[in-house]
């Protein structure tokens, strides 16, 4: 028999008893501990040339499938694809601590290296590093093409590792499509290239099959090791969001900053996950405002904000602060996005807070796996759920037929499971001499109930349509939230989704098993009075009466002219102008406050503050009143005066628009009234037999335009009843002349029923004399007496008007 130090010959297998013993001895010479049996067995499969997918709990030692093969074959180069730059550097750092040369290559690292006169791609091409970590986007770069074109590197490249492989199915669909192109790298590699997929949250069935298909695993040529993913030292605590968080306050999180805080290490190390960078900035600003005065001067280090837009130096400084421990720790809270969701291995994080809950159960479990990674620690995962997601979950769990993964009350017993070491700490059953094709983990009792090809989706009731603004939670997450709603064990529901062994007993640790009191928010500080000493920067609008101490809001509104009241269009116009003003104020404040670079105008002046301004714009007459209306606005000290100046300008501009609109409205009403008068007079003329008059001009005189005086001269020209024969000369129009103050009131045509055109007439336009205009020699129609009679009737008609 060969000694334990003897290397197996070519006919031996790394998964045989002798091969496993030799692999254990190789690792012990480099590490101060013995790896888990499952790590050694999976590493043996890799060294035998089999593809491997390992699904194990967060912190369960999946990275051993990278460094154990690297220790066994020092001449093999391993390429690791990581989802984030942060995880690339963290993986390279951890491998370096185990004696494996590793480097992270990304745009930031390359830029930093170039400033130091280094070329990371050239160093990788020279095979200086055994492990290279890159992002999916780097796979399409020209530098990567040159790397594969190098024959030495190509010959030594033997292992491709896809870390956090569940993101192929989650991010690859819409967020990062390049994740689904990882399979193409395999076709460009050497013939013996082995692919390893690692994750803690791959759902059985459809998601597993999709990942296997994307990575090009061949049936019977890969090893799938699905282990228990439950973290027995993590408590799931669900809470409903109580206060609004669309503004600048996050009162649900007041408990994160306890009163009487003296130093950062007094706060247990905590990660706070939020949806976006913009929300993270608002959250950080609010939490820093809660710090006691001694810590506010170090607020930027006590509460850090980590996101993808941080500069490389800030990321390095933040990563170093995250690993600080003990009383010398300067960091208390880390507010972050998805960049710290996966792969971060910090031993002393005590809790994580998700505000709000992520959109997938996978993200929830991944984030819950960050705390309590040190031996003997117990951590918490606190998840805040929005009301809309509670309603979606309620509708989903009430569907008929129900999702087969849904936890029923009869599946849950009140006897909690005794926290035992995870299966990764226990030895595996003896492997068979042949090639394993399935996991060695104990199968879940639900394996017969749930199809392994595709998760059943209930068809009786359609899922709610996806909002155009944001994605909807996945069905697995709705099941978890549904367990919280119904008071059932949350851990048990997660186990049923991921086929973990414990699917029959409550965990005895989650918020459903042990209800916990909700932390109380701090009392909101309100301003008791508005100082009257703040000067008025601009003059009060003239249309607003100066308020007195006895004036109420209703009385001030009653004194306001009707056309000054804001319409819906006015409110929209004011809102648009305020948003533009916010943009200008932000741009002008960047030099003095660089943090405003990441603030959008909508975040700077949220909609609820704009509504507070537009609701009673005419009551905001001083800067002090505006400050009172914007209570809780975080930027008042630096930008309040500029906002008041902008609002005063907007107020005067809106008043001018209202005046112009009011004048146009009055003009239109006068025209309509005049038209109605003309139509009424014309109807009366027709009723009195004067409908055949072609044109009537009235020139009024008197102290009032509504008073008709006796005419000094009346001139009429009546058209003949029969106009079949043209007249021998053009005749003047019939006219009634009031020669004092002249104004045209009426013009009517005997051959056109449409309202006649009205024109003003000057003194030079007066009709000829009565004698000449009424002479029979100039008019071949009725006699003079008939013309006078018609004129008299017209005069009487107008008098009635």
Order of alpha helices (4+ residues) and beta strands (2+ residues): alpha-alpha-beta-alpha-beta-alpha-beta-alpha-alpha-beta-alpha-alpha-beta-alpha-alpha-beta-alpha-beta-beta-beta-alpha-alpha-alpha-beta-alpha-beta-beta-alpha-beta-alpha-alpha-alpha-alpha-alpha-alpha-alpha-alpha-alpha-beta-beta-beta-alpha-alpha
